[in-house]
Amino acid sequence: MSQQAFSLASPSPDTLAVSGDLTFATAARALETARAELERSSASSLDLAGVTHADSAGLATILALLAHVRTKGRTLSVTHAPEGLLALARVSGVDDLL
């Protein structure tokens, strides 16, 4: 089984951009990598424009990141979320958290 594509970038000091798949196959690595980057940076925006596929594990990852920054007294806004992820959030009743 091949490794699913997932990457992070910081196009600006206040933005952490996610690219690739945000799925069960990548969620654990995505959460670990993004948490570490959020600890190092002052990012206040999580840009999901580059996400090509997301599932419930991807949604859980985003929610965990939002909760993580809140414990640090910070806020993180989610931008450019793919429609499929937004639909999943609506069905799950957590769309107001994004």
C-alpha positions as CSV (number, residue, x, y, z in Angstrom):
1,M,0.0,0.0,0.0
2,S,1.5,3.4,-1.0
3,Q,1.9,6.3,1.3
4,Q,-0.9,8.9,0.8
5,A,0.2,12.4,-0.2
6,F,0.0,15.1,2.5
7,S,2.1,18.2,3.1
8,L,2.2,21.5,5.0
9,A,3.6,24.8,3.9
10,S,3.7,28.3,5.4
11,P,3.0,30.7,2.5
12,S,3.0,33.6,5.0
13,P,3.8,33.9,8.7
14,D,0.1,33.8,9.7
15,T,-1.0,30.9,7.4
16,L,-0.4,27.2,7.5
17,A,-1.5,25.6,4.2
18,V,-2.5,22.0,3.9
19,S,-2.1,20.1,0.6
20,G,-3.0,16.6,-0.5
21,D,-5.1,14.0,1.2
22,L,-6.5,14.5,4.7
23,T,-7.8,11.0,5.3
24,F,-7.6,8.1,7.6
25,A,-4.3,7.2,6.0
26,T,-2.7,10.6,6.7
27,A,-4.6,11.9,9.7
28,A,-2.1,10.8,12.5
29,R,0.9,12.2,10.6
30,A,-1.1,15.3,9.7
31,L,-2.1,16.0,13.2
32,E,1.4,15.5,14.6
33,T,3.1,17.6,11.9
34,A,0.5,20.4,12.0
35,R,0.6,20.6,15.8
36,A,4.4,20.9,15.8
37,E,4.2,23.6,13.1
38,L,1.5,25.5,15.0
39,E,3.7,25.4,18.1
40,R,6.6,26.9,16.2
41,S,4.7,29.5,14.3
42,S,2.2,32.3,14.9
43,A,-0.2,31.0,12.3
44,S,-3.8,32.1,12.8
45,S,-5.2,30.7,9.6
46,L,-5.4,27.1,8.3
47,D,-5.7,27.2,4.5
48,L,-7.3,24.0,3.1
49,A,-7.4,25.1,-0.5
50,G,-4.8,22.4,-1.5
51,V,-6.7,19.5,0.1
52,T,-7.7,17.1,-2.6
53,H,-9.6,14.5,-0.6
54,A,-10.8,14.5,3.0
55,D,-12.8,12.0,5.1
56,S,-14.1,11.9,8.7
57,A,-10.6,11.3,10.0
58,G,-9.5,14.5,8.2
59,L,-12.4,16.4,9.7
60,A,-11.4,15.0,13.2
61,T,-7.8,16.2,12.5
62,I,-9.0,19.8,11.8
63,L,-11.2,19.8,14.9
64,A,-8.3,18.5,17.0
65,L,-6.0,21.3,15.7
66,L,-8.7,23.9,16.5
67,A,-9.0,22.5,20.0
68,H,-5.2,22.4,20.4
69,V,-4.7,26.1,19.6
70,R,-7.5,27.0,21.9
71,T,-5.7,25.3,24.8
72,K,-2.8,27.7,24.0
73,G,-5.1,30.7,24.2
74,R,-5.0,31.2,20.4
75,T,-7.5,31.1,17.6
76,L,-7.2,29.4,14.3
77,S,-9.5,30.2,11.4
78,V,-10.2,27.6,8.6
79,T,-10.2,29.0,5.1
80,H,-10.9,27.5,1.7
81,A,-12.3,24.2,3.1
82,P,-13.3,21.8,0.3
83,E,-17.1,21.5,-0.2
84,G,-17.0,17.8,0.7
85,L,-15.4,18.5,4.0
86,L,-17.9,21.2,4.7
87,A,-20.7,18.8,3.8
88,L,-19.3,16.2,6.2
89,A,-19.1,18.8,8.9
90,R,-22.7,19.8,8.4
91,V,-23.9,16.2,8.5
92,S,-21.9,15.6,11.7
93,G,-23.3,18.8,13.3
94,V,-19.9,20.5,13.7
95,D,-19.9,22.9,10.8
96,D,-20.2,25.9,13.3
97,L,-16.8,24.9,14.6
98,L,-15.1,25.4,11.3
